[in-house]
Amino acid sequence: MFRTPTILTAAAVALGLVAPQTDLTPKEIIERVDRVMRGDSSHGVSQMNIVTEHWERELVMEMWSMGTDYSLIRVRSPAREAGTATLMADKDIWNYLPKVDRTIKIPASMMSGAWMGSHFTNDDLVKESQLIEDFDVELTFDGERDGVTVWEFRLTPKPEVAVVWGHIDYRVRQSDYMPLWARYFDEDEELARTMRFSEFKDLGGRTVPTVMDVIPADKPNERTRVIYESIEFDIDLDRSFFSLQTLQRRR
């Protein structure tokens, strides 16, 4: 997530701490944007607010990541779901359900299912970390929109890659490489959902978008909002942390 999620990815130059380089290729710019909230490793706490036609819910989550292939998300509240966790390790995903003390590997048939009832899918947790590998990147606009100098990009899946999106459009602020929005189009070229990034603040020593909204195109009154409360980057983690044993811990 949220691949985050995430919705919810890293050098200081990519975060507005020094002036942007205008000689970067479109692929290099998107790679830096993709790493805005990730760094080499990270640990943070976020709140997820989910609004659907029939109900609303709020989760508080603790998150760890290392590179693009390893992440762990553990629900801290509400109490009835505390300890529920998701592990991504080298493109495989497991869920841990503490109420029944059961660990489940997510099969391919369930990858399109909603994660924790949100507008993110299990597939998002894997695919969002593979944009540079799986998509060709084209610069489609370089100039001013609404008084802000931006780049706009189109990401088109490579022919040999199986993905659910026909293409993804991105808008990036040139002054500091901050993503402003991403629009996801299905294979029929219809808009499927929009991610909007806002509330740019200093967290963990770098500027990041602390709010991310995901809005499905066919249900514009619904949304999933992720609010980053704290995050630290480049912490001491190794691959052994991202294990089934860690997944099954309740704290």
N, C-alpha and C positions, 0 to 999 in steps of 0.2 A: 502498500500500500501500500502500500497501500502502499506498490510498488507500487499500501498505503498503498488500500489500500494500498496509498501512496502512492492512494493515494497515497502514503505519504511518503539528499542526493546532491579533493575538492578544494581546490586550491583557492587562495585568497584572491587571485586575479579574477576568478569566476564569480566572486561574491561582492564585487564593487569596492574592494579594498585598494585596488589600483585601477588605473584607467584601462578600459577595454581595448583589446587589440583588434583593429579592423581588418587585419590580413588573415584572420582565421577562416577556415573553410566552413560551410554550413554544418557539416558533420561535427567539426570540432566545437562549434558554438553549442549545438544541441547536447553534445557530450558533457560540456561544462554545466549547462542548465540541469541536465539529468542528475548531476552530482551535487547540486545545491544543498539538498537535505541529507546527504549521505556521508560524505567524507570517506576516509579509509575505513573508519568504524564509527559507531555512534550509539548513544544511549539516551533515551528521552521519555517524557510522559506527555500524553496528549488526551484530549477529550473528543469523543465522537458523538455528534448529535444526529439522529436519524429521524426524518419526518416523512411519513407516508400518508396516503389518503385515509387510513383507518387508525393509525397509532403513531406515537412518538416514543423514542427511547434515548437514553444517554448512557454512554460507557466511558470509563476512565481506563486508559491502557498504558502499560509500560512496554517500551520497545527497545530492542537491540538490533544492530546490523553490522555486517562486515562485508565490504565490497558490494558486489551486485548479486552474489549467490547465496548469502546467508542472512537470515533474519529471524527474529523471534518476537512475537507479540503476545503479551499476557494481560488479560482483563483483570483489573483491580476492583472495580465496582460497576454495577450494583452487587450487593452481597450474594444474591442468588446465582450470579454468573462468575463470581471471583474465582480465579484459578484457571478458567477456560483459556486455552492457549493455542497458538498456531505457529508451527515451525516450518520455515522454508530452508532447505539445504540442498544445494546443487540441483535445483529444478524440481525436487520432490517436496510435497507438502503433507504435513501431518497435523491433525487436530487432537487436542487432549481435552476430554470431558471429565472434570473432577467429580461430578455427582455420581457417575457410574464407574469412575476410575478406569477409563478406557481411552486408548490411543488409536486413532483411525488414520490410515493413509488415504489421502483423497485420490480416488480413481479418475481416469480421464473423463468418464461420463458425468462427473460432478464438478468439473472445473468451471463450468459456466454458472454454477449456483452462487447465490448471494452470500457474502461473508458476513456473518453475525447479523443478518437481516438488513445490511446496508446496501447502497448502490454500487459497491465494489463487489467483484467476483473473486473466487479463488484463483482464476486464471490471471487476474490483474496482479496478484502477488508475485507471479512468475514473470509474466510478459513485460511488466513495466520496467523491469531491470534489464531488458534486452533490446531496447529501442535501437541502439547503435548497431547491434549485431543483425537485427531482423529487418530494418527499414533503410531504404535509400532516402537521403535528405536533400531537398531542393529549396533554395531561397526564392520566395515568391514576392517579397516586398521589402524595401529598405527605404525608410523615410518616416514621416510624421503622421501619427494618428491621434486625434483628439489632443493635440498639443504635446504629445510625447513621441520622441524618436524611438522607433522600434524596428525589429526585424520580424518578418513572418516567414514561416517555413511550412512545407508540405512533406510529410513522411509517408512514403509509399512502400508497402511490404515487398520484399524481394520475392521473385517468382517461386523460388524453391521453399519458401517459408510458409507454414500453415498458421495463419493468424485470423482473428475474427473481424479485424477492421479493414475496410477498403482503403482508407487513408486517415491520417491524423494531421490537423493543422495546429500550429503553435504560433503564439505571439510572445516576443521576448523584448524587454526593455533594454535598449542599447547601453544606457549609462552604467548599469551594474549587473547585467545578465539576469535580471529577475524575470521569471516566467509570469505572464499576465493571464493567459488562458490557453487551454488546449481543447480542441473540438474533435470528437471521435465520430467518424462516419462509417456506416456499415458497408457490406459488400455491394449493396445497391446504391451506394453514394448518398444515402439519406443520413442526416445528422442523428446520431444515437444519444450522445450525451456531451455535456460541456463541463470542464474543470476550470474553476476560476480561482486565482491566487491573489491574496490581499494581506493587509496588515503586516507590512514589511518592517521587521524589528531586528534588533541585535539579540541573538541567542547563541550561547556557546562561543562567543567571540567572533561571530560573523553575521552578516545580514541575511535573513531568510524570510520567506513568506510564512507567517505564523497561522494563517487561516487558508483552508482549501475547501471549496464547495464543489460538490458533484451533483449536477442536475440532469436527470434523464429528459430527453427531448420530448418523449411522448407523455410525460407527466411533469409539466413545468412547475407544479405546485409542490412537488416532492423534492427532497434533497438529502444529501449526507454532508455534514460539515465536520471537518477535522480541525481542531484548534491545538496547536503545539504550546504546551505550558512551560516546558523546559527541555533542553537538549544539550548534550556535550558531544564533541567530536574527537576523533582520533584517540580513543581510549584504548586501554590495554585489553584486547580480546584476541582469542585464537579460535581455530575451527572446532576445537574440542568442546567449546562452550555450546555450540549449536548441535546438541545431541538430544536423543530421546529422553535421556535421564534429566537433562535440564528442562525439557518440555514438560515433564511430569511433576516438577516441583510446583508447589502451590503458593510459594512466596518468591 
